[in-house]
Amino acid sequence: MAYASHVINHCRKIKNVSSVLRQEHAIWVRWISHDAHSSVRKREDVKKVYRQGYEPMERERISEFLTRTTVSTGSSKNNLSRITMKFRNSMAGSLFNRELPCSQLHLRRGFASDSGLPPHQEIGMPSLSPTMTEGNIAKWLKKEGDKITPGEVLCEVETDKATVEMECMEEGYLAKIIKWDGSKDIKVGEIIAITVEDEEDIAQFKDYSPSPSGASAPAQKEPEAPIPPKQEAVEKPVSSPEPTISKSSSPPSEDRIFASPLAKKLAEDHNVPLSNIKGTGPDGSIVKADIEDYLASRGKEVSAPTHKPKDTTPAALDYVDIPHTQIRKVTASRLLFSKQTIPHYYLTVDTCVDKLVDLRSELNSIQEASGGKRLSVNDLVIKAAALALKKVPQCNSSWTDDYIRQYNNVNINVAVQTDNGLYVPVIRDADKKGLSKIAEEVKLLAQKAKENSLKPEDYEGGTFTVSNLGGPFGIKQFCAIINPPQAGILAIGSAEKKVVPGSGSEQFEFANFMSVTLSCDHRVIDGAIGAEWLKAFKGYIENPETMLL
């Protein structure tokens, strides 16, 4: 008994041990179950596991424990089981309750402790995009009690950019769902579900609720605040009450104004101060005739009633509060960050699009004959922008505190407006793709954005952005806000017919010009570099056949 007590006391000294891999439990069982192996071999098996993952200080503490708890081969299994169980219980709070790195999921393993809960895992809200800080549960695809295997989809999570499927990382059973369908604003890492390894353990989590700290053990009672030392009450000298002097309700006789009741009533109705009227009644008292004379002198009729001012309070506003979507919250924070930290400047140029429109008509005829997708002007603009970035790579860059990162890939983000907010899916390697491929990808990504089904790979990794408000909305010209960490964004306006000089001295012609504005990060793109990029872009738009070379 003293030996077991010594083991338990030594276990309590081990704190803050790193997370234990699943095979550790199997080795502990093998260590206490098979008499065929020597105690030295069993101890070496356990040491082999903790050497792979524990820190040096933690390895030293466990090595000391294993040395002290060496049991001879002849010891009974029951004694070994009791020793191991006490070791396991004393370690439950610190050894088995650390976060395990499982891809992007937040998993926390908890073992039976004083709370009596069986081994389980707490699944936290995953971080499914680089800018995600909180998310919503759109729909659970598994229900409580279902068996789960690695790779199966647990639920759909609405991130800051799209709705993403969250996959299971380990085999087991879904014991408890903490955050149900429609749960909003769940912080990354906050517990959303509990899983167990054994099906019979599910019932024990029926009334489970996580503690505020996220640990599986019940929250410990906070120590009561220390009672402040009693302070001797300092008795204040009781002041004797001042004698109450009854004052006369009426002012002194020399200040008192005497008026008849009828005169008082008339003066009150017409807001006439009695002090302004000299009485003509007995002993100088004010009578009705005095009030009438006063009113007549002011040009008012005695019989006119006093009208109270009308209530001028404006009517309450009629409004509807629309909750923020996740994409709107993230877009707002990123645009605010962009305008506050990036020194914007803007360059605008008009480009003649007559040849571009003619080429588009010819290509669409070919596309229709072959059953392909029709090309839009925006598809040609994306291709021209990508080729201009290849020609002027300084604009295909990002600013960091230590260096300017210039990208070799030309990935164009395309702004898409939806009911949920603004999305920017990406066309990767747009400089290397043909116009038909670009048109196909733009239509597919725009549809996924409207259905809120974009995945992170559909919108991450862009190096430049194109925003077109001209074709869909007829906006002539605008200045777009840079999409960080990019250094530029191109705003496309609508085409407008203008009069231009003809071939003769007094001849004039009509041409269609499209206004485009380049927003630049002045830390990365100098004015001359931005102008050079616009010159290259204009050359591709006005001579679109060069894009096919």
VEXDREN-2710 file (C-alpha; in Angstrom, 1 decimal):
% VEXDREN-2710
k/r/px/py/pz
1/MET/0.0/0.0/0.0
2/ALA/2.9/2.3/0.8
3/TYR/4.4/1.5/-2.5
4/ALA/1.2/2.5/-4.4
5/SER/1.0/5.7/-2.4
6/HIS/4.6/6.5/-3.4
7/VAL/3.7/6.0/-7.1
8/ILE/0.6/8.2/-6.8
9/ASN/2.6/11.0/-5.1
10/HIS/5.2/10.8/-7.8
11/CYS/2.6/11.0/-10.6
12/ARG/1.3/14.2/-9.2
13/LYS/4.7/15.9/-9.8
14/ILE/4.4/15.3/-13.6
15/LYS/2.8/18.3/-15.2
16/ASN/2.3/19.8/-18.6
17/VAL/3.2/16.7/-20.6
18/SER/2.7/16.9/-24.4
19/SER/-0.2/15.2/-26.2
20/VAL/-0.1/11.4/-26.3
21/LEU/-0.5/9.5/-29.5
22/ARG/-3.0/6.7/-29.8
23/GLN/-0.5/3.9/-29.8
24/GLU/0.6/4.8/-26.2
25/HIS/-2.6/3.4/-24.7
26/ALA/-2.0/0.1/-26.6
27/ILE/1.6/-0.1/-25.3
28/TRP/0.4/0.5/-21.7
29/VAL/-2.1/-2.3/-22.0
30/ARG/0.5/-4.6/-23.5
31/TRP/2.9/-3.6/-20.7
32/ILE/0.5/-4.8/-18.0
33/SER/-1.1/-7.7/-19.7
34/HIS/1.6/-10.0/-21.1
35/ASP/3.7/-11.9/-18.6
36/ALA/5.9/-13.3/-21.4
37/HIS/7.8/-10.1/-21.8
38/SER/10.3/-8.9/-19.3
39/SER/9.6/-5.8/-17.3
40/VAL/12.7/-4.2/-18.8
41/ARG/11.4/-4.8/-22.4
42/LYS/8.0/-3.4/-21.4
43/ARG/9.6/-0.3/-20.0
44/GLU/11.7/0.2/-23.1
45/ASP/8.5/0.0/-25.3
46/VAL/7.0/2.9/-23.4
47/LYS/10.2/4.9/-23.4
48/LYS/10.4/4.5/-27.2
49/VAL/7.0/6.2/-27.6
50/TYR/7.6/9.2/-25.4
51/ARG/11.1/9.8/-26.8
52/GLN/9.4/10.6/-30.2
53/GLY/7.3/13.5/-29.0
54/TYR/8.1/14.7/-25.5
55/GLU/10.2/17.6/-24.7
56/PRO/13.6/16.9/-22.9
57/MET/12.4/17.9/-19.5
58/GLU/9.2/15.9/-19.8
59/ARG/11.2/12.8/-20.9
60/GLU/13.4/13.1/-17.9
61/ARG/10.4/13.2/-15.5
62/ILE/8.7/10.1/-17.1
63/SER/12.0/8.2/-17.2
64/GLU/12.4/8.8/-13.5
65/PHE/8.9/7.6/-13.0
66/LEU/9.4/4.4/-15.0
67/THR/12.7/3.6/-13.2
68/ARG/11.0/3.9/-9.8
69/THR/8.0/1.8/-10.9
70/THR/9.9/-1.1/-12.3
71/VAL/7.9/-4.3/-11.4
72/SER/9.4/-7.7/-11.4
73/THR/8.1/-10.4/-13.7
74/GLY/6.5/-12.3/-10.9
75/SER/4.2/-9.4/-9.9
76/SER/0.5/-10.1/-10.3
77/LYS/-1.6/-8.5/-13.1
78/ASN/-4.1/-7.0/-10.7
79/ASN/-1.4/-5.0/-8.8
80/LEU/0.0/-3.8/-12.1
81/SER/-3.4/-2.8/-13.3
82/ARG/-4.1/-0.8/-10.2
83/ILE/-0.7/1.0/-10.4
84/THR/-1.2/1.8/-14.0
85/MET/-4.8/3.0/-13.5
86/LYS/-3.7/5.4/-10.7
87/PHE/-1.0/6.7/-12.9
88/ARG/-3.5/7.2/-15.7
89/ASN/-6.1/9.0/-13.5
90/SER/-3.5/11.3/-12.0
91/MET/-2.2/12.2/-15.4
92/ALA/-5.7/12.7/-17.0
93/GLY/-5.9/16.4/-16.4
94/SER/-2.5/17.3/-17.9
95/LEU/-1.2/14.4/-20.0
96/PHE/-4.3/13.6/-22.1
97/ASN/-5.9/17.0/-22.4
98/ARG/-3.8/18.8/-25.0
99/GLU/-4.8/19.9/-28.5
100/LEU/-3.8/17.5/-31.2
101/PRO/-2.7/18.8/-34.6
102/CYS/-5.2/17.2/-37.0
103/SER/-5.0/19.2/-40.2
104/GLN/-7.0/22.4/-39.7
105/LEU/-9.4/20.9/-37.1
106/HIS/-9.1/21.7/-33.5
107/LEU/-9.3/18.4/-31.5
108/ARG/-8.9/18.0/-27.8
109/ARG/-8.6/14.6/-26.2
110/GLY/-10.0/14.1/-22.7
111/PHE/-9.7/11.0/-20.5
112/ALA/-11.7/9.8/-17.5
113/SER/-11.0/11.9/-14.5
114/ASP/-12.9/12.9/-11.4
115/SER/-15.8/13.8/-13.5
116/GLY/-16.3/10.1/-14.5
117/LEU/-16.4/10.8/-18.3
118/PRO/-15.0/8.2/-20.6
119/PRO/-12.2/8.9/-23.2
120/HIS/-13.5/11.5/-25.7
121/GLN/-12.5/14.2/-28.1
122/GLU/-13.7/17.8/-28.3
123/ILE/-14.0/19.0/-31.9
124/GLY/-13.5/22.8/-32.2
125/MET/-14.6/25.2/-34.9
126/PRO/-11.9/24.8/-37.6
127/SER/-10.0/27.6/-39.4
128/LEU/-10.9/26.9/-43.0
129/SER/-9.5/30.1/-44.5
130/PRO/-6.5/32.4/-43.7
131/THR/-8.8/35.3/-42.7
132/MET/-11.4/33.2/-40.7
133/THR/-11.9/34.1/-37.1
134/GLU/-15.4/32.8/-36.6
135/GLY/-17.9/30.8/-38.5
136/ASN/-21.5/29.5/-38.7
137/ILE/-22.8/25.9/-38.7
138/ALA/-24.9/25.6/-41.9
139/LYS/-26.0/22.0/-41.6
140/TRP/-24.9/18.8/-39.8
141/LEU/-24.7/15.8/-42.1
142/LYS/-24.2/13.4/-39.2
143/LYS/-26.5/13.0/-36.2
144/GLU/-25.7/12.1/-32.6
145/GLY/-24.9/8.4/-32.2
146/ASP/-23.7/8.0/-35.8
147/LYS/-20.5/6.1/-36.5
148/ILE/-17.8/8.3/-38.2
149/THR/-14.7/7.4/-40.2
150/PRO/-11.8/9.5/-41.4
151/GLY/-12.7/11.4/-44.6
152/GLU/-16.5/11.5/-43.9
153/VAL/-18.1/14.9/-43.9
154/LEU/-19.4/15.9/-40.4
155/CYS/-21.0/19.2/-41.2
156/GLU/-21.1/22.2/-43.5
157/VAL/-19.4/25.3/-42.1
158/GLU/-20.1/28.8/-43.4
159/THR/-16.8/30.6/-43.4
160/ASP/-16.0/34.2/-44.1
161/LYS/-15.9/33.5/-47.8
162/ALA/-17.9/30.3/-48.6
163/THR/-19.7/27.2/-47.2
164/VAL/-17.1/24.5/-46.7
165/GLU/-17.5/20.8/-45.8
166/MET/-15.7/19.8/-42.5
167/GLU/-14.3/16.3/-42.6
168/CYS/-13.8/13.8/-39.8
169/MET/-10.2/13.1/-38.9
170/GLU/-10.5/10.0/-36.7
171/GLU/-12.8/7.0/-36.3
172/GLY/-15.4/6.8/-33.6
173/TYR/-18.9/7.9/-32.8
174/LEU/-20.5/11.3/-32.7
175/ALA/-21.6/11.5/-29.0
176/LYS/-22.8/15.0/-28.6
177/ILE/-23.5/18.0/-30.9
178/ILE/-22.8/21.3/-29.0
179/LYS/-23.5/23.8/-31.8
180/TRP/-26.5/22.8/-33.9
181/ASP/-27.7/23.9/-37.3
182/GLY/-27.8/27.6/-37.7
183/SER/-25.4/28.5/-34.9
184/LYS/-23.8/31.8/-35.6
185/ASP/-20.5/33.6/-34.8
186/ILE/-18.7/30.6/-33.4
187/LYS/-15.1/31.5/-32.6
188/VAL/-12.3/29.4/-34.2
189/GLY/-11.4/26.7/-31.6
190/GLU/-14.8/26.9/-29.8
191/ILE/-16.1/23.4/-29.1
192/ILE/-18.9/22.3/-31.5
193/ALA/-19.1/18.5/-30.9
194/ILE/-17.9/15.5/-28.9
195/THR/-16.7/12.2/-30.3
196/VAL/-16.0/8.9/-28.5
197/GLU/-14.2/5.7/-29.5
198/ASP/-16.7/3.2/-28.0
199/GLU/-20.4/3.2/-28.8
200/GLU/-21.5/2.4/-25.2
201/ASP/-19.9/5.7/-24.0
202/ILE/-22.4/7.8/-26.0
203/ALA/-25.1/7.8/-23.3
204/GLN/-22.7/9.4/-20.8
205/PHE/-22.6/12.6/-22.8
206/LYS/-26.4/13.1/-23.1
207/ASP/-26.3/16.1/-20.7
208/TYR/-22.7/17.1/-21.4
209/SER/-21.9/20.8/-21.7
210/PRO/-18.3/22.2/-22.1
211/SER/-16.8/24.5/-19.6
212/PRO/-16.1/28.1/-20.6
213/SER/-12.4/27.3/-20.9
214/GLY/-13.2/24.5/-23.4
215/ALA/-11.8/21.7/-21.2
216/SER/-13.8/18.5/-20.8
217/ALA/-13.4/18.4/-17.0
218/PRO/-16.1/20.2/-15.1
219/ALA/-15.2/23.8/-14.3
220/GLN/-13.6/24.1/-10.9
221/LYS/-15.2/26.4/-8.5
222/GLU/-13.4/29.7/-8.4
223/PRO/-11.9/30.5/-5.0
224/GLU/-14.0/32.8/-3.1
225/ALA/-12.7/36.3/-3.0
226/PRO/-10.8/37.0/0.2
227/ILE/-12.9/38.8/2.7
228/PRO/-11.4/42.3/3.2
229/PRO/-10.3/42.9/6.8
230/LYS/-12.9/44.5/8.9
231/GLN/-12.5/48.2/9.3
232/GLU/-13.5/49.7/12.5
233/ALA/-16.3/52.0/11.8
234/VAL/-15.5/55.6/12.6
235/GLU/-18.4/57.0/14.4
236/LYS/-19.2/60.4/13.2
237/PRO/-20.3/62.9/15.8
238/VAL/-24.1/63.1/15.7
239/SER/-25.0/66.6/14.9
240/SER/-28.0/67.8/16.7
241/PRO/-30.9/68.6/14.3
242/GLU/-31.4/72.1/13.5
243/PRO/-34.5/73.6/14.9
244/THR/-37.3/73.7/12.4
245/ILE/-38.5/77.2/11.8
246/SER/-42.0/77.3/10.4
247/LYS/-42.1/79.9/7.7
248/SER/-45.2/81.7/6.7
249/SER/-46.7/80.5/3.5
250/SER/-47.5/84.0/2.4
251/PRO/-44.8/86.6/1.6
252/PRO/-44.6/89.7/3.6
253/SER/-47.4/92.1/3.2
254/GLU/-45.4/94.6/1.3
255/ASP/-44.6/92.0/-1.5
256/ARG/-48.0/90.3/-1.6
257/ILE/-50.1/91.0/-4.6
258/PHE/-53.8/91.1/-4.0
259/ALA/-56.2/90.2/-6.8
260/SER/-59.7/89.0/-7.1
261/PRO/-60.3/85.3/-8.0
262/LEU/-61.8/86.3/-11.3
263/ALA/-58.8/88.5/-12.1
264/LYS/-56.4/85.7/-11.2
265/LYS/-58.2/83.2/-13.4
266/LEU/-58.2/85.6/-16.3
267/ALA/-54.5/86.4/-15.9
268/GLU/-53.6/82.7/-15.7
269/ASP/-55.5/81.9/-18.9
270/HIS/-53.6/84.6/-20.8
271/ASN/-50.2/84.2/-19.2
272/VAL/-50.3/87.6/-17.7
273/PRO/-47.9/88.2/-14.8
274/LEU/-49.8/90.0/-12.0
275/SER/-46.7/91.9/-11.0
276/ASN/-46.9/93.9/-14.2
277/ILE/-50.4/95.2/-13.5
278/LYS/-51.3/98.0/-11.2
279/GLY/-54.5/97.3/-9.3
280/THR/-57.4/99.8/-9.2
281/GLY/-59.5/97.9/-6.7
282/PRO/-59.9/98.4/-3.0
283/ASP/-56.5/98.8/-1.3
284/GLY/-54.8/98.6/-4.7
285/SER/-56.0/95.0/-5.4
286/ILE/-56.2/93.8/-9.0
287/VAL/-59.7/93.3/-10.5
288/LYS/-61.0/91.9/-13.7
289/ALA/-61.1/95.3/-15.4
290/ASP/-57.3/95.8/-14.8
291/ILE/-56.6/92.5/-16.7
292/GLU/-58.8/93.5/-19.5
293/ASP/-57.2/96.9/-19.9
294/TYR/-53.8/95.2/-19.9
295/LEU/-54.7/92.8/-22.6
296/ALA/-56.3/95.5/-24.7
297/SER/-53.1/97.5/-24.5
298/ARG/-51.3/94.5/-26.0
299/GLY/-53.8/94.2/-28.8
300/LYS/-55.3/90.9/-27.6
301/GLU/-58.9/90.0/-27.1
302/VAL/-59.9/89.1/-23.6
303/SER/-62.2/86.3/-24.9
304/ALA/-59.4/84.7/-27.0
305/PRO/-58.4/81.3/-25.5
306/THR/-54.8/80.4/-24.9
307/HIS/-53.6/77.9/-27.6
308/LYS/-50.9/75.4/-26.5
309/PRO/-48.1/75.0/-29.0
310/LYS/-48.5/71.9/-31.2
311/ASP/-46.3/68.9/-30.6
312/THR/-43.5/69.2/-33.2
313/THR/-41.8/65.8/-32.4
314/PRO/-40.9/64.1/-35.7
315/ALA/-42.5/60.7/-36.5
316/ALA/-40.3/57.7/-35.7
317/LEU/-38.3/56.3/-38.6
318/ASP/-39.4/53.1/-40.2
319/TYR/-36.4/50.7/-40.8
320/VAL/-35.3/47.1/-41.0
321/ASP/-32.1/45.8/-39.5
322/ILE/-30.3/43.3/-41.8
323/PRO/-27.8/41.0/-40.1
324/HIS/-24.3/40.9/-41.4
325/THR/-23.2/37.9/-43.4
326/GLN/-19.7/36.5/-42.8
327/ILE/-18.5/37.6/-46.2
328/ARG/-19.7/41.2/-45.6
329/LYS/-17.9/41.3/-42.2
330/VAL/-14.7/40.1/-43.7
331/THR/-15.0/42.3/-46.8
332/ALA/-15.6/45.3/-44.6
333/SER/-12.6/44.7/-42.4
334/ARG/-10.3/44.0/-45.4
335/LEU/-11.4/47.1/-47.3
336/LEU/-11.0/49.3/-44.2
337/PHE/-7.6/47.9/-43.6
338/SER/-6.7/48.5/-47.3
339/LYS/-7.8/52.2/-47.3
340/GLN/-6.1/52.9/-43.9
341/THR/-2.8/51.2/-44.6
342/ILE/-2.2/51.2/-48.4
343/PRO/-1.3/54.5/-50.1
344/HIS/-3.7/54.4/-53.1
345/TYR/-3.2/56.4/-56.3
346/TYR/-5.2/56.2/-59.5
347/LEU/-4.4/56.2/-63.2
348/THR/-7.2/56.4/-65.8
349/VAL/-7.1/55.9/-69.6
350/ASP/-9.7/55.6/-72.4
351/THR/-9.2/52.7/-74.7
352/CYS/-10.9/52.2/-78.1
353/VAL/-12.7/48.9/-78.1
354/ASP/-14.0/48.8/-81.7
355/LYS/-11.5/46.1/-82.8
356/LEU/-12.1/44.2/-79.6
357/VAL/-15.9/44.0/-80.2
358/ASP/-15.3/42.9/-83.8
359/LEU/-12.9/40.1/-82.7
360/ARG/-15.4/39.0/-80.1
361/SER/-18.1/38.7/-82.7
362/GLU/-16.0/36.6/-84.9
363/LEU/-14.8/34.3/-82.1
364/ASN/-18.4/33.9/-80.8
365/SER/-19.5/32.7/-84.3
366/ILE/-16.8/30.0/-84.1
367/GLN/-17.8/29.1/-80.5
368/GLU/-21.4/28.7/-81.4
369/ALA/-20.6/26.5/-84.4
370/SER/-18.5/24.3/-82.1
371/GLY/-20.9/24.3/-79.2
372/GLY/-18.6/26.3/-76.9
373/LYS/-19.3/29.1/-74.4
374/ARG/-19.8/32.6/-75.7
375/LEU/-17.1/35.1/-74.9
376/SER/-17.8/38.3/-73.0
377/VAL/-15.9/41.6/-73.2
378/ASN/-14.8/40.9/-69.6
379/ASP/-13.1/37.6/-70.7
380/LEU/-11.0/39.5/-73.2
381/VAL/-10.2/42.2/-70.5
382/ILE/-9.0/39.4/-68.1
383/LYS/-6.7/38.0/-70.8
384/ALA/-5.4/41.5/-71.7
385/ALA/-4.7/42.3/-68.0
386/ALA/-2.9/38.9/-67.5
387/LEU/-0.6/39.5/-70.6
388/ALA/0.1/43.1/-69.4
389/LEU/1.1/41.7/-66.0
390/LYS/3.5/39.3/-67.7
391/LYS/5.0/42.2/-69.7
392/VAL/5.2/44.5/-66.6
393/PRO/5.8/42.1/-63.7
394/GLN/6.4/44.9/-61.2
395/CYS/2.6/45.3/-61.0
396/ASN/2.2/41.6/-60.2
397/SER/3.7/42.0/-56.7
398/SER/2.9/42.4/-53.0
399/TRP/4.4/44.6/-50.3
400/THR/5.9/43.2/-47.1
401/ASP/7.9/45.0/-44.4
402/ASP/11.1/43.4/-45.5
403/TYR/10.8/43.0/-49.3
404/ILE/8.6/43.2/-52.3
405/ARG/7.4/39.8/-53.4
406/GLN/7.1/39.5/-57.2
407/TYR/5.0/36.6/-58.4
408/ASN/5.8/34.4/-61.4
409/ASN/2.2/33.1/-61.6
410/VAL/-0.5/35.5/-63.0
411/ASN/-3.7/34.7/-61.0
412/ILE/-6.5/37.1/-61.7
413/ASN/-9.3/37.6/-59.1
414/VAL/-12.7/38.5/-60.7
415/ALA/-15.1/40.5/-58.5
416/VAL/-18.6/38.9/-58.5
417/GLN/-21.6/40.5/-56.7
418/THR/-24.1/38.2/-55.0
419/ASP/-26.9/38.6/-52.5
420/ASN/-24.6/37.6/-49.7
421/GLY/-21.9/40.1/-50.6
422/LEU/-18.8/40.5/-52.8
423/TYR/-16.8/37.4/-53.8
424/VAL/-13.5/37.4/-55.8
425/PRO/-12.9/33.9/-57.3
426/VAL/-9.6/33.4/-59.0
427/ILE/-8.6/32.5/-62.6
428/ARG/-5.2/30.8/-62.2
429/ASP/-2.5/31.2/-64.8
430/ALA/-4.7/33.4/-66.9
431/ASP/-1.8/34.4/-69.1
432/LYS/-1.4/30.8/-70.2
433/LYS/-5.1/30.0/-70.8
434/GLY/-7.1/30.5/-74.0
435/LEU/-10.1/32.8/-74.1
436/SER/-12.6/29.9/-74.2
437/LYS/-11.1/28.3/-71.1
438/ILE/-11.2/31.7/-69.3
439/ALA/-14.8/32.2/-70.3
440/GLU/-15.8/28.7/-69.0
441/GLU/-14.0/29.2/-65.6
442/VAL/-15.5/32.6/-65.1
443/LYS/-19.0/31.4/-65.6
444/LEU/-18.5/28.3/-63.4
445/LEU/-17.0/30.3/-60.5
446/ALA/-19.6/33.1/-60.7
447/GLN/-22.3/30.4/-60.4
448/LYS/-20.6/28.9/-57.4
449/ALA/-20.3/32.3/-55.8
450/LYS/-24.0/33.0/-56.2
451/GLU/-24.7/29.6/-54.6
452/ASN/-22.3/30.3/-51.8
453/SER/-20.4/27.0/-52.6
454/LEU/-16.9/28.4/-53.3
455/LYS/-14.0/26.4/-51.8
456/PRO/-10.8/28.0/-50.5
457/GLU/-8.9/27.0/-53.6
458/ASP/-11.5/28.9/-55.7
459/TYR/-10.6/32.3/-54.2
460/GLU/-7.2/32.1/-52.6
461/GLY/-3.8/32.9/-54.3
462/GLY/-4.8/35.8/-56.5
463/THR/-2.1/38.3/-57.5
464/PHE/-4.2/41.0/-59.3
465/THR/-8.0/41.8/-59.4
466/VAL/-10.4/43.0/-62.1
467/SER/-13.7/44.7/-61.2
468/ASN/-16.1/45.4/-64.0
469/LEU/-19.1/47.7/-63.4
470/GLY/-19.3/49.0/-66.9
471/GLY/-20.9/46.1/-68.8
472/PRO/-23.4/45.0/-66.2
473/PHE/-24.4/48.4/-64.7
474/GLY/-23.3/51.1/-67.2
475/ILE/-20.9/52.9/-64.8
476/LYS/-18.7/55.1/-66.9
477/GLN/-15.7/55.3/-64.5
478/PHE/-14.8/54.4/-60.9
479/CYS/-11.9/53.9/-58.6
480/ALA/-11.7/50.4/-56.9
481/ILE/-10.2/49.7/-53.5
482/ILE/-7.1/47.4/-53.7
483/ASN/-7.6/43.8/-52.5
484/PRO/-4.8/43.2/-50.0
485/PRO/-2.1/41.9/-50.1
486/GLN/-2.2/42.7/-53.9
487/ALA/-0.7/45.9/-55.2
488/GLY/-3.2/46.7/-57.9
489/ILE/-6.8/46.4/-59.1
490/LEU/-8.3/47.4/-62.5
491/ALA/-11.7/49.1/-62.6
492/ILE/-13.6/48.7/-65.9
493/GLY/-16.2/51.3/-67.0
494/SER/-18.7/51.2/-69.8
495/ALA/-18.0/51.9/-73.5
496/GLU/-19.1/55.3/-74.8
497/LYS/-19.4/56.4/-78.4
498/LYS/-17.2/59.5/-79.1
499/VAL/-16.4/61.7/-82.2
500/VAL/-12.9/61.3/-83.4
501/PRO/-10.9/62.9/-86.3
502/GLY/-11.3/61.1/-89.6
503/SER/-8.8/60.5/-92.4
504/GLY/-9.4/63.8/-94.0
505/SER/-8.8/67.3/-92.6
506/GLU/-12.5/68.0/-92.1
507/GLN/-13.8/64.5/-91.7
508/PHE/-15.0/63.0/-88.4
509/GLU/-15.8/59.5/-87.4
510/PHE/-17.4/57.7/-84.4
511/ALA/-15.6/55.3/-82.1
512/ASN/-16.4/53.4/-78.9
513/PHE/-14.1/54.1/-75.9
514/MET/-14.0/52.3/-72.6
515/SER/-12.7/54.0/-69.5
516/VAL/-10.4/52.0/-67.3
517/THR/-8.8/53.0/-63.9
518/LEU/-5.8/51.3/-62.3
519/SER/-5.6/51.6/-58.5
520/CYS/-2.0/51.2/-57.4
521/ASP/-0.2/50.7/-54.1
522/HIS/2.4/53.4/-54.3
523/ARG/4.8/51.4/-52.1
524/VAL/5.1/48.8/-54.8
525/ILE/4.1/50.5/-58.1
526/ASP/5.6/53.8/-58.9
527/GLY/3.7/56.2/-61.2
528/ALA/5.8/55.5/-64.2
529/ILE/5.4/51.7/-63.7
530/GLY/1.7/52.0/-63.4
531/ALA/1.6/54.1/-66.6
532/GLU/3.7/51.5/-68.4
533/TRP/1.3/48.8/-67.4
534/LEU/-1.7/50.8/-68.6
535/LYS/0.1/51.4/-71.9
536/ALA/0.6/47.6/-72.4
537/PHE/-3.0/46.9/-71.4
538/LYS/-4.3/49.5/-73.8
539/GLY/-2.2/48.0/-76.6
540/TYR/-3.8/44.6/-76.1
541/ILE/-7.3/46.1/-76.0
542/GLU/-6.9/48.3/-79.1
543/ASN/-5.1/45.6/-81.1
544/PRO/-6.7/42.4/-79.7
545/GLU/-5.2/40.1/-82.3
546/THR/-1.8/40.5/-80.5
547/MET/-3.3/38.5/-77.6
548/LEU/-3.5/35.5/-79.9
549/LEU/0.1/35.5/-80.8
END
